[in-house]
Amino acid sequence: MDKKEYCKVTVHWENKSTGKMDTRILIMRSDRMEVAVLKGQIRTERSVHFLDIRRLEAGGENRASLQISTGEVLQFICTLEADLIKLVSHLVASLQFHLPQLRTTQQQLLDLRLPKSWDLESLVEAHKAELGRPGSDKCGHFGSAYEFFCRYTGAEVREEIRWDVETIYFSQGSRTFNMTDFSHFGPADFAIILASLSFNDYFTALHVEGIKFTAQMSKFLEMMLTYNTTLLELHLPNCGLKIDSVRAIASALDANSGFRIKVLDLSGNTFSDDKIVDRLCALLSRLSSSLERLVLSGCGLSAKALNRVCEALGGGQQGLPGPPPLSHLVIDCNEQKGENSTLIQKYISKATNLEHLSCVGCDFNLDSFAPAFLRGLTQCVTHLDLSGNPFWNPRRGSRPKDAPSLSKDWGQLFSRCLRLRLLRLNSCRLPPQAISDLLSGLGSNKDLKGVRLELASNEFGVAGAHVLCSCLNSCSISCLEALDLSDNAFDSELNRVVEAVCRSSIRHLSIGGNNFRAKDVNLDEFSELVTDSKCTLESLSLRDSRLRDKIVVLLNAIGQCRNLSKLDISGNWMQDLGAKFLAKSLYLNSSLTEVRLDDNHIGLSGLRDITEALQFNSSLCSMPVPAMDIARILADPSAASSVNAALASLQQALLKNHSATYQVTGRDYRLQSELGSYAFSLDHLASRLDHSLKAIDKSDPDPEVAECEQRCRAAMRDALSARYLLTGLSGVADSWPAESISHCVRKQLAQPLLDAASADLGGTQEAMLQFLEAECPNAFKADPSLAATLRNRLASEQSQFSAASVLTLLERSAMASVASKLTALQLNSALLINDCMQEAIGHNLQMAEQTLSKLMRSKMLKPNLRRNESQKTSESDAADSQSPKTPEPQSLHNDGRRNTRPISVFGKKGSAKITELIEISVDEGKADGSDADKQRSLQALPRRPVGNQNRRLPTSNLLRQRQSEEAKEKEDSEPEPDEEIDVDLEADPVFEQRDADEPKQPPPAAATQGAARKLPVGAVPLMGFGAPPPHVQQKLLARPEEESSAASSPSTPPARVRLLPAGSTPMAISKDDLAKSVLRKAESEQQPPPATAPKPKPKTGTKPPASNDSGTAAPAARTSVIIDGKSSPRLEEHDDRKLKSLPTEKSKSKP
């Protein structure tokens, strides 16, 4: 306490106890006035602090009256008027010295009523000079005010508080005073701090969180709010405010007409009493015209109290002239228990300026609040948090059967919002229709952009998943940027939901907490979806999914992922195995910038693996320390040093990636080469082409085929070279001399940059000198050489900025940055060249393959079915006596895309699967190796599509004439091996039904007279790429074993395959219909002969077949072969002699 006496005056003091005027001495010190009595020595009788004086009135006869804060009035009379002026001027000077802001606001603290003839300004300045040098003006003279109030209360001055404010707060430019920075002090210190802010004009916000208010603190809080005019934000959460504190705040605001607080946070303070609610409503009614942000979360407000609060915010019963200015309202965790909320809805419907509304856990009925939201929130709301409020009545738990249908206002709300950015509907138990209306509304809103939607913990299940997928697939929700679907129990529909999300515009997905370990969830498919290059996701969160070791499937896919930049896999308990797989992915990945992996039970080994991988990763910049896992590891004290080393390496690697001068090296080229997708395609194409080249017959060289083979092998060599293009391009980039940048920096940039920097520095120094001359002119007048001395010293400082220093700076920063960017561009150029070249080489491989296939079909697969009679030998006769085996199908492309297995004519339900029908003329009895090869080649032809235009099998005129003759006779016996089976397609109910369902097309001219199709016994229809399996052929053919031996005899006519005449068009029937008809007819008319059946005799009237020189039967006449829906040219005309050898119905006789 300052004990210096600045002024001493003898006065006549009024003694109220006796009513007499006693002689007293008034001693004026720096902060108080002492009343002393002279009895031998001066003894202080009373002390009055200047802050307690509320009014000072000076009247005639040198009389003065003082009113102090307790209401007491002190009166005294000075002997001289000059003494009274001296006392008053010292009082005013002392207050202005300690509280400089009081110069403009002194009328608020001290009411002076002085004669107009008094001129105190000069006297006040003189007394201020006597008080000494003023204190620091940092942060609104906080230090002076703090020391002044410490003396007022008699408390100890805390130098820590003053130093922190004047150093840290001032240097950081912070205008928010946070009381928690000094939470280690006591309530008395808090009260002094509050008092010190009473006249402060620097701080605009006050945070007092978690500090319980005492009576003294409430008193000084009232004082601060009474006199402060610059405070705009008052945060008092969890302060245990009682009715005295709320009343003090309300009364202070009533007394301070200049107070215009805009932000008030009273969260965490219980306002359950009606009296305190009344005070709160009075306070809010007072602030309703200026308050912009109000936080009342967790205040225990009942429905009645919250209704009254909303009424007060609306201006009370009189109301406001316009919409309430409130833009931010938080009323979380004030449970209403389904009670009446009419006034709340009324206020929301009028709050058109509301931008942020949070009603978490208030038990509001969202369906009933939708109309109020629609009327008040569509224009300005950007943040809408309705989590924890059930869509239907919370007491009923779900929508009752007699409840009205879903309100249309719910969907219209989101279709009309103009500025919505965040929508939280967590734990709202939304029904499927509400989800559909919500997403449809967002999809139809073209004004929104970058919306984050949170739908966590809604228990959607499978039904909700279907609605989500349907809406995401059908509605183009372009405004949706982030989606949170955590803890929704999607189960088997999880991948379907993720697939729908990946196809949309959503870039951030949180889907943790769902049951990824369910049997129906395919993690391989999930990993492919989220890491696909076409996926729009940039951020993925699988927090608290408990994937354990199954997470390695996703981590494997992350290695080659290029779309994800943020990954959160916290709480998955992946242990060291998962950490090892994550480390492997970080070796390869170059897109992830942030990874969160806490609470994964990672040990020291896993932490080391991740740290090691980060030494080679160049993109990851953020990985929060896994605190929970570190705590588990540190349970073993011996692991502390290893953990510290691993964490140090981790931080060093992250800092390395923050550098902007990363240089692309050959490792990046090799990595991109291994991760490329074209290399695998080229290998596949080259393998197919090599397989086709192996099928070329080397014994019969053809010039055209040889030339095509050379082109194919050249394309294969290019494909082999394409695998190492990036490696070669890396060598080219490394060998190219990068002297252009260095030459430009050294010769062209350094000197101009130095000149420009020197000019700027010189101009700044000269401006500083001019400022000094203006502020301190006397110093320059006293020392004329001062300016020259300063300029010389500044020149020496400027000389340190030389060309060498500029060049060094350029090489370290600018040149390194340019070189880093250059290497990145070189890598991108190499990737572009590599991709284009590999794409072109792949195209060449495909064209070579197609050319080779066409050439092989035209050269090698051309049907040549006439037998060369001169080549017939006895060995062929022996071979003909054996039953021919069903040829295996052949394919030119054994690449997995074409079926190379024999195609079965029976499906799962016995239906035929015939895809095409190719008929050729082959003498079964005379088939040898060459004919088998021809038949095998024909089976390798591509499938011919079956159409609906021609519905009859074509037959020649001769065959139609014979069929008409055969129809006149009916056979009662079983057909002979060389007899033919009538397949009446038109009489078959299958074709009758098809004819009834489909319109008939006019038949071709070649088939106008034929109504039935006859297939000879033993005819083998060639289907697709292969023939039917043996057990099916037995049912279709039912050919006796003796047929081969009978065919070798000249007297026994061989079995023949029915021919298609040249120029005829095959009937377009489906494979199912053909198989059904053939099987039905074969099973009903044909019985397999016994193993010992006698050799059939030739029929009466039948001429023996023509034979050649070797005594064998002559081959049947050639005709056209149907290939790819077209008929090949007729190989030769029909021979009448050969045609006469065909058996006719008239020449047949029953055995």
TAURZI-V323355 format. One record per residue. N is the residue number from 1. RES is the residue in one small letter. PHI is phi in whole degrees, -180 to 180 (* if undefined). Layout:
N,RES,PHI / N,RES,PHI
//
This chain:
1,m,* / 2,d,-77 / 3,k,-101 / 4,k,-73 / 5,e,-94 / 6,y,-99 / 7,c,-159 / 8,k,-137 / 9,v,-135 / 10,t,-92 / 11,v,-135 / 12,h,-100 / 13,w,-97 / 14,e,-80 / 15,n,-96 / 16,k,-72 / 17,s,-73 / 18,t,-105 / 19,g,78 / 20,k,-105 / 21,m,-99 / 22,d,-101 / 23,t,-85 / 24,r,-136 / 25,i,-114 / 26,l,-96 / 27,i,-107 / 28,m,-99 / 29,r,-102 / 30,s,-70 / 31,d,-136 / 32,r,-154 / 33,m,-118 / 34,e,-112 / 35,v,-103 / 36,a,-118 / 37,v,-119 / 38,l,-103 / 39,k,-134 / 40,g,82 / 41,q,-144 / 42,i,-75 / 43,r,-126 / 44,t,-72 / 45,e,-97 / 46,r,-159 / 47,s,-131 / 48,v,-125 / 49,h,-77 / 50,f,-62 / 51,l,-71 / 52,d,-85 / 53,i,-83 / 54,r,-101 / 55,r,-148 / 56,l,-129 / 57,e,-125 / 58,a,-113 / 59,g,-118 / 60,g,-71 / 61,e,60 / 62,n,57 / 63,r,-90 / 64,a,-132 / 65,s,-134 / 66,l,-117 / 67,q,-112 / 68,i,-101 / 69,s,-64 / 70,t,-79 / 71,g,96 / 72,e,-73 / 73,v,-115 / 74,l,-111 / 75,q,-124 / 76,f,-155 / 77,i,-128 / 78,c,-91 / 79,t,-72 / 80,l,-119 / 81,e,-67 / 82,a,-64 / 83,d,-65 / 84,l,-67 / 85,i,-64 / 86,k,-66 / 87,l,-65 / 88,v,-67 / 89,s,-66 / 90,h,-69 / 91,l,-62 / 92,v,-66 / 93,a,-65 / 94,s,-65 / 95,l,-65 / 96,q,-73 / 97,f,-69 / 98,h,-86 / 99,l,-127 / 100,p,-60 / 101,q,-68 / 102,l,-71 / 103,r,-60 / 104,t,-101 / 105,t,-124 / 106,q,-69 / 107,q,-66 / 108,q,-72 / 109,l,-94 / 110,l,-130 / 111,d,-96 / 112,l,-100 / 113,r,-125 / 114,l,-120 / 115,p,-62 / 116,k,-67 / 117,s,-77 / 118,w,-80 / 119,d,-116 / 120,l,-92 / 121,e,-63 / 122,s,-67 / 123,l,-67 / 124,v,-64 / 125,e,-66 / 126,a,-67 / 127,h,-69 / 128,k,-65 / 129,a,-67 / 130,e,-69 / 131,l,-69 / 132,g,116 / 133,r,-77 / 134,p,-65 / 135,g,-76 / 136,s,-66 / 137,d,-98 / 138,k,-68 / 139,c,53 / 140,g,70 / 141,h,57 / 142,f,-64 / 143,g,-60 / 144,s,-65 / 145,a,-66 / 146,y,-64 / 147,e,-66 / 148,f,-63 / 149,f,-77 / 150,c,-64 / 151,r,-68 / 152,y,-64 / 153,t,-91 / 154,g,78 / 155,a,-90 / 156,e,-79 / 157,v,-77 / 158,r,-92 / 159,e,-65 / 160,e,-62 / 161,i,-65 / 162,r,-66 / 163,w,-66 / 164,d,-60 / 165,v,-70 / 166,e,-78 / 167,t,-108 / 168,i,-73 / 169,y,-62 / 170,f,-70 / 171,s,-68 / 172,q,-84 / 173,g,70 / 174,s,-80 / 175,r,-110 / 176,t,-111 / 177,f,-87 / 178,n,-105 / 179,m,-68 / 180,t,-68 / 181,d,-65 / 182,f,-122 / 183,s,-68 / 184,h,-81 / 185,f,-92 / 186,g,-99 / 187,p,-62 / 188,a,-64 / 189,d,-67 / 190,f,-64 / 191,a,-64 / 192,i,-66 / 193,i,-62 / 194,l,-62 / 195,a,-67 / 196,s,-67 / 197,l,-90 / 198,s,-63 / 199,f,-114 / 200,n,-84 / 201,d,-111 / 202,y,-99 / 203,f,-80 / 204,t,-114 / 205,a,-143 / 206,l,-130 / 207,h,-113 / 208,v,-128 / 209,e,-113 / 210,g,75 / 211,i,-107 / 212,k,-73 / 213,f,-81 / 214,t,-102 / 215,a,-63 / 216,q,-65 / 217,m,-66 / 218,s,-64 / 219,k,-64 / 220,f,-74 / 221,l,-64 / 222,e,-64 / 223,m,-63 / 224,m,-62 / 225,l,-70 / 226,t,-75 / 227,y,-107 / 228,n,-79 / 229,t,-123 / 230,t,-109 / 231,l,-73 / 232,l,-112 / 233,e,-128 / 234,l,-131 / 235,h,-113 / 236,l,-128 / 237,p,-78 / 238,n,53 / 239,c,-103 / 240,g,62 / 241,l,-65 / 242,k,-112 / 243,i,-64 / 244,d,-65 / 245,s,-67 / 246,v,-68 / 247,r,-66 / 248,a,-64 / 249,i,-65 / 250,a,-64 / 251,s,-67 / 252,a,-65 / 253,l,-69 / 254,d,-68 / 255,a,-79 / 256,n,-101 / 257,s,-74 / 258,g,-92 / 259,f,-84 / 260,r,-133 / 261,i,-71 / 262,k,-113 / 263,v,-127 / 264,l,-134 / 265,d,-119 / 266,l,-119 / 267,s,-68 / 268,g,80 / 269,n,-102 / 270,t,-78 / 271,f,-121 / 272,s,-89 / 273,d,-78 / 274,d,-66 / 275,k,-67 / 276,i,-70 / 277,v,-67 / 278,d,-61 / 279,r,-62 / 280,l,-64 / 281,c,-65 / 282,a,-63 / 283,l,-64 / 284,l,-68 / 285,s,-65 / 286,r,-69 / 287,l,-98 / 288,s,-61 / 289,s,-86 / 290,s,-124 / 291,l,-70 / 292,e,-112 / 293,r,-142 / 294,l,-135 / 295,v,-122 / 296,l,-129 / 297,s,-77 / 298,g,66 / 299,c,-98 / 300,g,67 / 301,l,-77 / 302,s,-77 / 303,a,-63 / 304,k,-66 / 305,a,-65 / 306,l,-67 / 307,n,-62 / 308,r,-68 / 309,v,-62 / 310,c,-65 / 311,e,-66 / 312,a,-67 / 313,l,-66 / 314,g,-82 / 315,g,98 / 316,g,79 / 317,q,-69 / 318,q,-73 / 319,g,81 / 320,l,-96 / 321,p,-64 / 322,g,-134 / 323,p,-65 / 324,p,-60 / 325,p,-76 / 326,l,-61 / 327,s,-115 / 328,h,-140 / 329,l,-130 / 330,v,-126 / 331,i,-129 / 332,d,-64 / 333,c,57 / 334,n,-113 / 335,e,-66 / 336,q,-96 / 337,k,56 / 338,g,71 / 339,e,-81 / 340,n,-64 / 341,s,-133 / 342,t,-66 / 343,l,-67 / 344,i,-66 / 345,q,-63 / 346,k,-65 / 347,y,-66 / 348,i,-62 / 349,s,-67 / 350,k,-97 / 351,a,-81 / 352,t,-75 / 353,n,-93 / 354,l,-72 / 355,e,-103 / 356,h,-130 / 357,l,-130 / 358,s,-129 / 359,c,-129 / 360,v,-70 / 361,g,66 / 362,c,-97 / 363,d,59 / 364,f,-76 / 365,n,-85 / 366,l,-61 / 367,d,-66 / 368,s,-79 / 369,f,-83 / 370,a,-57 / 371,p,-61 / 372,a,-66 / 373,f,-60 / 374,l,-65 / 375,r,-79 / 376,g,-111 / 377,l,-109 / 378,t,-74 / 379,q,-84 / 380,c,-122 / 381,v,-64 / 382,t,-117 / 383,h,-130 / 384,l,-130 / 385,d,-116 / 386,l,-118 / 387,s,-65 / 388,g,78 / 389,n,-109 / 390,p,-67 / 391,f,-68 / 392,w,-103 / 393,n,-59 / 394,p,-65 / 395,r,-71 / 396,r,-85 / 397,g,83 / 398,s,-153 / 399,r,-69 / 400,p,-73 / 401,k,-67 / 402,d,-90 / 403,a,-72 / 404,p,-67 / 405,s,-68 / 406,l,-61 / 407,s,-67 / 408,k,-71 / 409,d,-65 / 410,w,-63 / 411,g,-72 / 412,q,-68 / 413,l,-57 / 414,f,-84 / 415,s,-83 / 416,r,-110 / 417,c,-64 / 418,l,-102 / 419,r,-132 / 420,l,-65 / 421,r,-124 / 422,l,-137 / 423,l,-131 / 424,r,-114 / 425,l,-132 / 426,n,-76 / 427,s,56 / 428,c,-108 / 429,r,51 / 430,l,-70 / 431,p,-74 / 432,p,-57 / 433,q,-67 / 434,a,-66 / 435,i,-63 / 436,s,-63 / 437,d,-66 / 438,l,-62 / 439,l,-69 / 440,s,-65 / 441,g,-64 / 442,l,-66 / 443,g,-67 / 444,s,-84 / 445,n,-87 / 446,k,-94 / 447,d,-92 / 448,l,-86 / 449,k,-159 / 450,g,69 / 451,v,-87 / 452,r,-107 / 453,l,-117 / 454,e,-116 / 455,l,-127 / 456,a,-76 / 457,s,57 / 458,n,-103 / 459,e,54 / 460,f,-63 / 461,g,69 / 462,v,-69 / 463,a,-63 / 464,g,-65 / 465,a,-64 / 466,h,-62 / 467,v,-66 / 468,l,-61 / 469,c,-63 / 470,s,-62 / 471,c,-70 / 472,l,-67 / 473,n,-83 / 474,s,-91 / 475,c,-93 / 476,s,-85 / 477,i,-92 / 478,s,-74 / 479,c,-80 / 480,l,-81 / 481,e,-109 / 482,a,-135 / 483,l,-140 / 484,d,-115 / 485,l,-122 / 486,s,-71 / 487,d,54 / 488,n,-124 / 489,a,54 / 490,f,-74 / 491,d,55 / 492,s,-68 / 493,e,-94 / 494,l,-61 / 495,n,-66 / 496,r,-66 / 497,v,-65 / 498,v,-64 / 499,e,-63 / 500,a,-65 / 501,v,-67 / 502,c,-66 / 503,r,-85 / 504,s,-92 / 505,s,-91 / 506,i,-70 / 507,r,-110 / 508,h,-130 / 509,l,-128 / 510,s,-117 / 511,i,-134 / 512,g,-73 / 513,g,82 / 514,n,-84 / 515,n,-80 / 516,f,-75 / 517,r,-89 / 518,a,-66 / 519,k,-66 / 520,d,-81 / 521,v,-92 / 522,n,-95 / 523,l,-70 / 524,d,-63 / 525,e,-65 / 526,f,-60 / 527,s,-64 / 528,e,-65 / 529,l,-68 / 530,v,-80 / 531,t,-109 / 532,d,-67 / 533,s,-66 / 534,k,-87 / 535,c,-72 / 536,t,-87 / 537,l,-69 / 538,e,-115 / 539,s,-136 / 540,l,-136 / 541,s,-123 / 542,l,-119 / 543,r,-65 / 544,d,56 / 545,s,-97 / 546,r,54 / 547,l,-74 / 548,r,56 / 549,d,-76 / 550,k,-71 / 551,i,-70 / 552,v,-64 / 553,v,-63 / 554,l,-69 / 555,l,-65 / 556,n,-62 / 557,a,-73 / 558,i,-65 / 559,g,-57 / 560,q,-103 / 561,c,-74 / 562,r,-122 / 563,n,-99 / 564,l,-80 / 565,s,-115 / 566,k,-132 / 567,l,-140 / 568,d,-121 / 569,i,-120 / 570,s,-69 / 571,g,70 / 572,n,-110 / 573,w,54 / 574,m,-82 / 575,q,61 / 576,d,-69 / 577,l,-64 / 578,g,-64 / 579,a,-63 / 580,k,-65 / 581,f,-70 / 582,l,-64 / 583,a,-63 / 584,k,-62 / 585,s,-68 / 586,l,-69 / 587,y,-61 / 588,l,-100 / 589,n,-71 / 590,s,-132 / 591,s,-116 / 592,l,-69 / 593,t,-113 / 594,e,-146 / 595,v,-135 / 596,r,-118 / 597,l,-144 / 598,d,-74 / 599,d,57 / 600,n,-120 / 601,h,57 / 602,i,-82 / 603,g,-94 / 604,l,-65 / 605,s,-64 / 606,g,-65 / 607,l,-64 / 608,r,-67 / 609,d,-61 / 610,i,-66 / 611,t,-63 / 612,e,-64 / 613,a,-66 / 614,l,-68 / 615,q,-66 / 616,f,-107 / 617,n,-91 / 618,s,-118 / 619,s,-117 / 620,l,-71 / 621,c,-116 / 622,s,-139 / 623,m,-148 / 624,p,-56 / 625,v,-62 / 626,p,-71 / 627,a,-63 / 628,m,-67 / 629,d,-69 / 630,i,-63 / 631,a,-63 / 632,r,-67 / 633,i,-66 / 634,l,-75 / 635,a,-61 / 636,d,-97 / 637,p,-59 / 638,s,-70 / 639,a,-90 / 640,a,-63 / 641,s,-65 / 642,s,-66 / 643,v,-65 / 644,n,-62 / 645,a,-66 / 646,a,-66 / 647,l,-67 / 648,a,-64 / 649,s,-65 / 650,l,-62 / 651,q,-66 / 652,q,-65 / 653,a,-66 / 654,l,-67 / 655,l,-65 / 656,k,-61 / 657,n,-73 / 658,h,-74 / 659,s,-69 / 660,a,-92 / 661,t,-113 / 662,y,-72 / 663,q,-101 / 664,v,-71 / 665,t,-120 / 666,g,-63 / 667,r,-61 / 668,d,-67 / 669,y,-64 / 670,r,-64 / 671,l,-65 / 672,q,-65 / 673,s,-65 / 674,e,-74 / 675,l,-91 / 676,g,-66 / 677,s,-95 / 678,y,-71 / 679,a,-61 / 680,f,-66 / 681,s,-66 / 682,l,-65 / 683,d,-61 / 684,h,-65 / 685,l,-65 / 686,a,-65 / 687,s,-65 / 688,r,-63 / 689,l,-66 / 690,d,-64 / 691,h,-64 / 692,s,-69 / 693,l,-67 / 694,k,-68 / 695,a,-82 / 696,i,-73 / 697,d,-79 / 698,k,-76 / 699,s,-73 / 700,d,-122 / 701,p,-66 / 702,d,-129 / 703,p,-58 / 704,e,-67 / 705,v,-67 / 706,a,-64 / 707,e,-64 / 708,c,-64 / 709,e,-64 / 710,q,-63 / 711,r,-64 / 712,c,-65 / 713,r,-69 / 714,a,-65 / 715,a,-64 / 716,m,-68 / 717,r,-66 / 718,d,-63 / 719,a,-64 / 720,l,-68 / 721,s,-71 / 722,a,-66 / 723,r,-69 / 724,y,-117 / 725,l,-66 / 726,l,-63 / 727,t,-63 / 728,g,-67 / 729,l,-66 / 730,s,-63 / 731,g,-63 / 732,v,-64 / 733,a,-66 / 734,d,-72 / 735,s,-80 / 736,w,-72 / 737,p,-72 / 738,a,-92 / 739,e,-91 / 740,s,-66 / 741,i,-66 / 742,s,-61 / 743,h,-65 / 744,c,-65 / 745,v,-67 / 746,r,-74 / 747,k,-96 / 748,q,-115 / 749,l,-102 / 750,a,-62 / 751,q,-68 / 752,p,-59 / 753,l,-67 / 754,l,-64 / 755,d,-64 / 756,a,-66 / 757,a,-66 / 758,s,-64 / 759,a,-64 / 760,d,-64 / 761,l,-67 / 762,g,-63 / 763,g,-63 / 764,t,-65 / 765,q,-64 / 766,e,-66 / 767,a,-65 / 768,m,-65 / 769,l,-64 / 770,q,-64 / 771,f,-64 / 772,l,-64 / 773,e,-63 / 774,a,-74 / 775,e,-84 / 776,c,-127 / 777,p,-69 / 778,n,-64 / 779,a,-64 / 780,f,-73 / 781,k,-72 / 782,a,-69 / 783,d,-130 / 784,p,-63 / 785,s,-86 / 786,l,-65 / 787,a,-63 / 788,a,-66 / 789,t,-64 / 790,l,-64 / 791,r,-66 / 792,n,-65 / 793,r,-66 / 794,l,-66 / 795,a,-64 / 796,s,-65 / 797,e,-68 / 798,q,-70 / 799,s,-67 / 800,q,-69 / 801,f,-92 / 802,s,-103 / 803,a,-66 / 804,a,-64 / 805,s,-67 / 806,v,-64 / 807,l,-64 / 808,t,-63 / 809,l,-64 / 810,l,-64 / 811,e,-67 / 812,r,-78 / 813,s,-111 / 814,a,-65 / 815,m,-66 / 816,a,-65 / 817,s,-67 / 818,v,-64 / 819,a,-65 / 820,s,-63 / 821,k,-65 / 822,l,-65 / 823,t,-64 / 824,a,-65 / 825,l,-67 / 826,q,-64 / 827,l,-64 / 828,n,-63 / 829,s,-65 / 830,a,-63 / 831,l,-65 / 832,l,-63 / 833,i,-62 / 834,n,-62 / 835,d,-65 / 836,c,-64 / 837,m,-66 / 838,q,-66 / 839,e,-66 / 840,a,-66 / 841,i,-66 / 842,g,-62 / 843,h,-65 / 844,n,-63 / 845,l,-63 / 846,q,-64 / 847,m,-65 / 848,a,-64 / 849,e,-65 / 850,q,-64 / 851,t,-62 / 852,l,-64 / 853,s,-63 / 854,k,-64 / 855,l,-66 / 856,m,-67 / 857,r,-67 / 858,s,-79 / 859,k,-95 / 860,m,-96 / 861,l,-104 / 862,k,-70 / 863,p,-67 / 864,n,-134 / 865,l,-96 / 866,r,-74 / 867,r,-83 / 868,n,-84 / 869,e,-65 / 870,s,-71 / 871,q,-93 / 872,k,-71 / 873,t,-132 / 874,s,-67 / 875,e,-65 / 876,s,-67 / 877,d,-64 / 878,a,-67 / 879,a,-69 / 880,d,-72 / 881,s,-70 / 882,q,-89 / 883,s,-71 / 884,p,-68 / 885,k,-86 / 886,t,-69 / 887,p,-68 / 888,e,-77 / 889,p,-70 / 890,q,-122 / 891,s,-139 / 892,l,-79 / 893,h,-127 / 894,n,-92 / 895,d,-116 / 896,g,90 / 897,r,-88 / 898,r,-117 / 899,n,-78 / 900,t,-103 / 901,r,-92 / 902,p,-59 / 903,i,-91 / 904,s,-79 / 905,v,-89 / 906,f,-112 / 907,g,-88 / 908,k,-67 / 909,k,-109 / 910,g,86 / 911,s,-79 / 912,a,-73 / 913,k,-124 / 914,i,-89 / 915,t,-100 / 916,e,-160 / 917,l,-134 / 918,i,-121 / 919,e,-115 / 920,i,-132 / 921,s,-100 / 922,v,-135 / 923,d,-80 / 924,e,-62 / 925,g,-68 / 926,k,-117 / 927,a,-73 / 928,d,-126 / 929,g,-64 / 930,s,-67 / 931,d,-65 / 932,a,-63 / 933,d,-65 / 934,k,-66 / 935,q,-64 / 936,r,-65 / 937,s,-66 / 938,l,-66 / 939,q,-68 / 940,a,-82 / 941,l,-67 / 942,p,-65 / 943,r,-70 / 944,r,-99 / 945,p,-65 / 946,v,-96 / 947,g,-106 / 948,n,-117 / 949,q,-81 / 950,n,-104 / 951,r,-111 / 952,r,-127 / 953,l,-75 / 954,p,-74 / 955,t,-138 / 956,s,-76 / 957,n,-63 / 958,l,-63 / 959,l,-67 / 960,r,-67 / 961,q,-66 / 962,r,-66 / 963,q,-66 / 964,s,-68 / 965,e,-72 / 966,e,-68 / 967,a,-70 / 968,k,-76 / 969,e,-111 / 970,k,-113 / 971,e,-99 / 972,d,-94 / 973,s,-89 / 974,e,-71 / 975,p,-71 / 976,e,-75 / 977,p,-57 / 978,d,-96 / 979,e,-80 / 980,e,-115 / 981,i,-102 / 982,d,-80 / 983,v,-114 / 984,d,-84 / 985,l,-72 / 986,e,-74 / 987,a,-82 / 988,d,-74 / 989,p,-61 / 990,v,-63 / 991,f,-79 / 992,e,-62 / 993,q,-65 / 994,r,-67 / 995,d,-67 / 996,a,-73 / 997,d,-82 / 998,e,-113 / 999,p,-69 / 1000,k,-81 / 1001,q,-98 / 1002,p,-62 / 1003,p,-69 / 1004,p,-69 / 1005,a,-64 / 1006,a,-73 / 1007,a,-125 / 1008,t,-75 / 1009,q,-98 / 1010,g,-89 / 1011,a,-113 / 1012,a,-135 / 1013,r,-121 / 1014,k,-113 / 1015,l,-105 / 1016,p,-69 / 1017,v,-64 / 1018,g,97 / 1019,a,-70 / 1020,v,-111 / 1021,p,-74 / 1022,l,-93 / 1023,m,-121 / 1024,g,59 / 1025,f,-102 / 1026,g,-164 / 1027,a,-91 / 1028,p,-63 / 1029,p,-65 / 1030,p,-59 / 1031,h,-68 / 1032,v,-77 / 1033,q,-64 / 1034,q,-62 / 1035,k,-72 / 1036,l,-76 / 1037,l,-96 / 1038,a,50 / 1039,r,-87 / 1040,p,-69 / 1041,e,-69 / 1042,e,-78 / 1043,e,-63 / 1044,s,-65 / 1045,s,-70 / 1046,a,-68 / 1047,a,-68 / 1048,s,-74 / 1049,s,-81 / 1050,p,-65 / 1051,s,-80 / 1052,t,-104 / 1053,p,-67 / 1054,p,-71 / 1055,a,-69 / 1056,r,-125 / 1057,v,-90 / 1058,r,-62 / 1059,l,-92 / 1060,l,-107 / 1061,p,-66 / 1062,a,-62 / 1063,g,86 / 1064,s,-82 / 1065,t,-113 / 1066,p,-70 / 1067,m,-73 / 1068,a,-89 / 1069,i,-124 / 1070,s,-81 / 1071,k,-66 / 1072,d,-66 / 1073,d,-65 / 1074,l,-64 / 1075,a,-64 / 1076,k,-61 / 1077,s,-66 / 1078,v,-63 / 1079,l,-67 / 1080,r,-63 / 1081,k,-71 / 1082,a,-67 / 1083,e,-73 / 1084,s,-86 / 1085,e,-113 / 1086,q,-116 / 1087,q,-120 / 1088,p,-67 / 1089,p,-69 / 1090,p,-67 / 1091,a,-64 / 1092,t,-104 / 1093,a,-63 / 1094,p,-67 / 1095,k,-67 / 1096,p,-66 / 1097,k,-89 / 1098,p,-66 / 1099,k,-76 / 1100,t,-69 / 1101,g,80 / 1102,t,-100 / 1103,k,-77 / 1104,p,-68 / 1105,p,-69 / 1106,a,-63 / 1107,s,-123 / 1108,n,-97 / 1109,d,-65 / 1110,s,-83 / 1111,g,87 / 1112,t,-92 / 1113,a,-68 / 1114,a,-71 / 1115,p,-69 / 1116,a,-69 / 1117,a,-66 / 1118,r,-78 / 1119,t,-151 / 1120,s,-80 / 1121,v,-114 / 1122,i,-83 / 1123,i,-132 / 1124,d,57 / 1125,g,78 / 1126,k,-125 / 1127,s,-97 / 1128,s,-75 / 1129,p,-58 / 1130,r,-63 / 1131,l,-75 / 1132,e,-163 / 1133,e,-70 / 1134,h,-68 / 1135,d,-97 / 1136,d,-61 / 1137,r,-63 / 1138,k,-72 / 1139,l,-67 / 1140,k,-68 / 1141,s,-74 / 1142,l,-70 / 1143,p,-70 / 1144,t,-115 / 1145,e,-70 / 1146,k,-70 / 1147,s,-80 / 1148,k,-82 / 1149,s,-139 / 1150,k,-74 / 1151,p,-70
//
